[in-house]
Amino acid sequence: MRGGFFAVLTVPVRADEKLLELSAREYGVLWTPMSFFYLADGGSHAIRLSCSALRSDQIEEGVRRLANLIRDSEAISFGTMP
């Protein structure tokens, strides 16, 4: 892996403190809402992921968990959750 300390990812759901709490509690994934770095409503659909101190297998597992969070959050947002 090449690169810096963080990756920024645009997500299809609002990335706020409520989603971060759910992510940590239910999915075991921590990230930072990019809205923390903007004024007004900037960065509302972006997250900052730390990747500087993780092994490749930890990154793969985190991405899998994050994908599940986003999938489940989209289903809730669009009312398609069983």
N, C-alpha and C positions, 0 to 999 in steps of 0.2 A: 504494500500500500504506500502510495506517495501522497504528500500533501501536508496540510497544516493541522491545526488543533480542532477545527470545527467544520461541520458541513451544514449548509442551510438547505432545507427541504420545504417546498411549497406543498401544502396539503389541501384536500377538498373540503375540509371542515374548519370551523373557527378554532384556532389554537389559543385557548385562553387558560386561565388558572383552573377552571372547572375541569377541562379536558386533561390538564397536567395532573391534577389530583387523581382522576380516574386512571390515567396511564400508570402512575406510580403504584397505586393501591391494587388495581386489578391485573395489570399487565407487567409490572416490574420494570418499567422503562421510564427513565428520567430524561427530560429535554428542557430547553428554555424557550418560551414563547418569544418570537422575534418582535412582537408588539412592545416588549420591554425596552426596545432600542429605538422606537419611533414615537413621534408625537401623534396626537389624534388617533386615527384608526389604522395607521400604517402597520404592515406586517401581521395583520390579523389572521392570515392563513399560511403562516410560515413558522417553522420551528428550527432551532439551532441544536444540532447534535454534537456532542463531544466524542471525538474518536482518537485522541492522542495517546491515551493510556490503556487501550484495549487490544486484546489479541483478536485475530481474524475470526476465530470461532465465537467470541463474545459479540463481535459486531454482527455476524450472521444471525445469531440468536436474537439480538436486540432488534434487528430489522424485521425478523419474523414476527416478534411480539408487537412491534410498532405497526406492521401491516394489519395484524388482527385488530388492534385498537382502531385504526382508521376505517377498516371494513365495518366493524361493529358500530362505530360512531356514524358512519354514513347511513347505515340501515336504520338507526334510531332517528336521524335527521329526516329521512325520507319516509318514515313510518312503515318500513318493511321488515322490522325485527319481529320474529315470531313470538 
